[in-house]
Amino acid sequence: MQFGETFADSFSDGRRSNWVRLRTLILLRSIAIFGQIAAIVVGTTVFDLSLELGWCILTIGASVITNIVAHFIYPENKRLSEREMVLLLLFDITQLTVLLILTGGLHNPFALLILAPVTISATALQLRSTVLVSGVAIVAITAAALWHIPLMTGDGTILRMPSIFVFGFWIAILIGIVFLAAYARRVTREVNTMAVALVATQMALSREQKLTDLGGVVAAAAHELGTPLATIKLVSRELLDEIEDPDLRADALLIAEQADRCRDILRSMGRAGKDDLHLRRAPLVTVVQEAAEPHGDRGKTILYDVGPLDGADPAQPEIERRPEIIHGLRNLVQNAVDFASDTVWIDIHWSDDRIHVRIADDGPGYPPHLLPRLGDPFLRQRGGVPDGRSEYDGMGLGLFIAKTLLERSGAELSFANGVRSTDSEAAGDRPRGAIVETRWRRRDIAPAPARPRIALGKNRAFEV
């Protein structure tokens, strides 16, 4: 989890610089320049507006020059730092504000475009940079509302909206700046947080798959090396019977002992590898116990309750040993062991069409106000931690990975807290802490085999 937590800390601090290429902003600014030129041409030719063309061309020319200089000085793949992006966005706000002052201020409907730099800042920059850009945009649009050259036609008619409409337009833009900045930032943050968490999930699944593949390689290696080691063992024993020189006998004996040692090592490696190589399917309890095994010696008692539900076939179902199932259940068991006081309960039950695995502990339970959000990545505790469960300050990625992997296998997860009681007899052995229940449709992880598994029968001789 270290990768996810480290990235989460970096993301929450807002270190998101070098995300945007200079070429992207140049392209967006070029589109804005063509739009501004088109608006001035249409306004002067079609609507016969009398504009300060010299100043307007000079203002637009400043953007053109900036684009040209940036295009020829910097490489196309240059990525902007936080400071550079803020400066460019502030330049765009200033340029647009000057153009609005020259063309009627808020009487110009294109004043709405002041929202564009704010939105870009909210999606790509830190919070303090977004606040700075939004504040400058508010000051700029207010200045354009107070001081501007009125729009005038060629015959001297001034185009002016009623003051109440201008005031409403100004309020709407201010609200739009604040709302769009907050909305865009929140959505962008959630999207990128989810993307990072999914990367961490994929890394966890990839690691589990590599371990499975490695087990197959180990099993194959143990099988292939078994024959030459047996030959070495046999030859060394024959040499011991024929050699009389003490030094040579000691060397032959050492060879035999080392061959025995290699045999024992390969036997243990082959046993572990064959589990992964050949057991594509295994009994339900076996898979759950395999997932919980790394946490069985951490000082907490793990109790299993296994059995069919009422009316179900008592025969235990065999399920597929998928890496996502094992790793997902392992994360849930780890979470339970981390916070349990003494005991973790794992209940494994099945019906004719459903499989249930419930993991519970006798710890303090989930913070009640976080229950609806469990399974979200990088969950953070705010305003203190109830019940002294300070470990939950960084909780979130592990449960997210477990939930995502298990849902990928077709599972449904639910989180709850057990019944707590000050009366020990009333509480009994019931789980009093966190409870997570995982449910699958039986056909999703325990499909009926294509043909029944039968004994291989007796060995039969065969002629070559």
Helices and strands as residue ranges (DSSP letters): H 2-12, H 22-45, E 49-50, H 53-73, H 82-102, G 105-107, G 109-114, H 115-124, H 127-146, E 151-153, E 158-159, H 163-242, H 246-278, E 281-283, H 284-292, G 293-295, E 301-308, E 318-320, H 323-339, E 343-350, E 354-361, G 368-373, G 386-388, G 390-394, H 397-408, E 412-417, H 424-427, E 434-441, H 442-445
